[in-house]
Amino acid sequence: MSQAHLAGKVAIVTGGGAGIGRAIALRFAEQGARLVVADVNAETARAVAEAAGHDALAVPCDVSAPADVDRLFETTLQRFGSLDVLVNNAGLVNTERHFLEADEAWWRRIQEVNLWGVFHCSLRAARIMAEQRHGVILAVSSGGATKAHRGNVAYDAAKGGIEAMVRGMALDLGPYGVRVCGLVPGSIDTQGMDPETKASRGETVPLRRVGEAEDLAGPAVFLVSDDAAYISGTMLVVDGGLLAQQRSPQVDIFPLSKYPNLPPR
Ligand SMILES: NC(=O)c1ccc[n+]([C@@H]2O[C@H](COP(=O)([O-])OP(=O)(O)OC[C@H]3O[C@@H](n4cnc5c(N)ncnc54)[C@H](O)[C@@H]3O)[C@@H](O)[C@H]2O)c1
């Protein structure tokens, strides 16, 4: 993208201290956004705001704590005076547990952060944006909302809830000029996969590689920019084709070995 797609826009990115949120936050800053990096980890939030290099602010915030979220939005308005974009990215990952070994504390914590966190932030953003008659709320979902991960009932339920929220909020907020969209990452290496796991997992993806956090940055910029002015209530899947396939190439009835050999470029 050559010109600044988000010039002057005020954007909050939750979970902006690491992984996908960090990549989105830094790309937003490159694209001219005035940035609020919100993360439960105050240190990484500060480091990303510093790296963003201009109009950027770090706010320590646990998205599951309503008082923290109140402070996040108050601080944003005090500093920038308005809010154009909220990216609900914060989430607990690596939450696996077999359903037979589930308990209430496990279920509750995952819902509190991954689903209620989206509610707390989106409600406050929606009230500001509806009054302004413009704004975009983006929520980071997962392929798990559509097809299950083993041992991840709580995580996948939260992501399914997020996608239902995206559709519902889009309907309730559309008349006030507020768009709501979902971003659906596939298998993204944010936790530092060992090279073997990364290579073998990549072989199951139609585009033949695991994704990087930066793969989400451009699609996020697009969805919150004015180029996407007529997009609301929908999810953008960024997964190298993973959700589109019924079976991985290793077990498919038409294996990769039968693909035509093209002359080298
Ligand atoms: N990595 C993947 O393969 C993948 C795939 C699909 C969806 N996602 C989703 O993308 C989002 C980001 O994931 P990631 O892989 O970058 O994870 P990550 O662990 O690298 O980063 C998550 C960030 O969120 C912050 N965070 C955690 N709990 C928080 C809370 N209560 N309040 C505020 N901040 C909090 C963490 O401190 C961290 O900075 C999550 O919503 C995740 O579910 C990731």
The ligand as an SDF file (V2000), in Angstrom:
LIG
                    3D

 44 48  0  0  0  0  0  0  0  0999 V2000
   -1.7290  -17.4330   16.4450 N   0  0  0  0  0  0  0  0  0  0  0  0
   -2.6930  -18.0750   15.8250 C   0  0  0  0  0  0  0  0  0  0  0  0
   -2.4500  -19.0850   15.1400 O   0  0  0  0  0  0  0  0  0  0  0  0
   -4.1160  -17.5930   15.9060 C   0  0  0  0  0  0  0  0  0  0  0  0
   -5.0550  -18.2400   15.1100 C   0  0  0  0  0  0  0  0  0  0  0  0
   -6.3780  -17.8200   15.1660 C   0  0  0  0  0  0  0  0  0  0  0  0
   -6.7260  -16.7740   15.9940 C   0  0  0  0  0  0  0  0  0  0  0  0
   -5.7950  -16.1560   16.7680 N   0  0  0  0  0  0  0  0  0  0  0  0
   -6.2400  -15.0460   17.6130 C   0  0  0  0  0  0  0  0  0  0  0  0
   -5.4440  -13.9240   17.3880 O   0  0  0  0  0  0  0  0  0  0  0  0
   -5.3720  -13.1460   18.5750 C   0  0  0  0  0  0  0  0  0  0  0  0
   -3.9210  -12.8800   18.9220 C   0  0  0  0  0  0  0  0  0  0  0  0
   -3.2730  -14.1120   19.0870 O   0  0  0  0  0  0  0  0  0  0  0  0
   -1.6830  -14.2520   19.0750 P   0  0  0  0  0  0  0  0  0  0  0  0
   -1.3730  -15.5620   18.4690 O   0  0  0  0  0  0  0  0  0  0  0  0
   -1.0620  -13.0250   18.5110 O   0  0  0  0  0  0  0  0  0  0  0  0
   -1.4150  -14.3680   20.6460 O   0  0  0  0  0  0  0  0  0  0  0  0
   -0.2180  -13.7880   21.5560 P   0  0  0  0  0  0  0  0  0  0  0  0
   -0.2720  -14.5680   22.8000 O   0  0  0  0  0  0  0  0  0  0  0  0
    1.0540  -13.7420   20.7690 O   0  0  0  0  0  0  0  0  0  0  0  0
   -0.6640  -12.2910   21.8260 O   0  0  0  0  0  0  0  0  0  0  0  0
   -1.8130  -12.0160   22.5630 C   0  0  0  0  0  0  0  0  0  0  0  0
   -1.6430  -10.6930   23.2600 C   0  0  0  0  0  0  0  0  0  0  0  0
   -2.8360  -10.4680   24.0200 O   0  0  0  0  0  0  0  0  0  0  0  0
   -2.4570  -10.0680   25.3370 C   0  0  0  0  0  0  0  0  0  0  0  0
   -3.5100  -10.4360   26.2930 N   0  0  0  0  0  0  0  0  0  0  0  0
   -3.7880  -11.6720   26.7830 C   0  0  0  0  0  0  0  0  0  0  0  0
   -4.7900  -11.5940   27.6720 N   0  0  0  0  0  0  0  0  0  0  0  0
   -5.1530  -10.2820   27.7380 C   0  0  0  0  0  0  0  0  0  0  0  0
   -6.1110   -9.5680   28.4830 C   0  0  0  0  0  0  0  0  0  0  0  0
   -6.8980  -10.1960   29.3660 N   0  0  0  0  0  0  0  0  0  0  0  0
   -6.2230   -8.2440   28.2940 N   0  0  0  0  0  0  0  0  0  0  0  0
   -5.4070   -7.5870   27.4180 C   0  0  0  0  0  0  0  0  0  0  0  0
   -4.4570   -8.2090   26.7080 N   0  0  0  0  0  0  0  0  0  0  0  0
   -4.3380   -9.5480   26.8530 C   0  0  0  0  0  0  0  0  0  0  0  0
   -1.1460  -10.7810   25.6180 C   0  0  0  0  0  0  0  0  0  0  0  0
   -0.4200  -10.1370   26.6530 O   0  0  0  0  0  0  0  0  0  0  0  0
   -0.4580  -10.6840   24.2480 C   0  0  0  0  0  0  0  0  0  0  0  0
    0.2630   -9.4900   24.1250 O   0  0  0  0  0  0  0  0  0  0  0  0
   -6.1360  -13.9220   19.6430 C   0  0  0  0  0  0  0  0  0  0  0  0
   -7.4520  -13.4240   19.7280 O   0  0  0  0  0  0  0  0  0  0  0  0
   -6.1240  -15.3250   19.0890 C   0  0  0  0  0  0  0  0  0  0  0  0
   -7.2120  -16.0850   19.5700 O   0  0  0  0  0  0  0  0  0  0  0  0
   -4.4910  -16.5410   16.7470 C   0  0  0  0  0  0  0  0  0  0  0  0
  1  2  1  0
  2  3  2  0
  2  4  1  0
  4  5  1  0
  4 44  2  0
  5  6  2  0
  6  7  1  0
  7  8  2  0
  8  9  1  0
  8 44  1  0
  9 10  1  0
  9 42  1  0
 10 11  1  0
 11 12  1  0
 11 40  1  0
 12 13  1  0
 13 14  1  0
 14 15  2  0
 14 16  1  0
 14 17  1  0
 17 18  1  0
 18 19  2  0
 18 20  1  0
 18 21  1  0
 21 22  1  0
 22 23  1  0
 23 24  1  0
 23 38  1  0
 24 25  1  0
 25 26  1  0
 25 36  1  0
 26 27  1  0
 26 35  1  0
 27 28  2  0
 28 29  1  0
 29 30  1  0
 29 35  2  0
 30 31  1  0
 30 32  2  0
 32 33  1  0
 33 34  2  0
 34 35  1  0
 36 37  1  0
 36 38  1  0
 38 39  1  0
 40 41  1  0
 40 42  1  0
 42 43  1  0
M  CHG  2   8   1  16  -1
M  END
$$$$
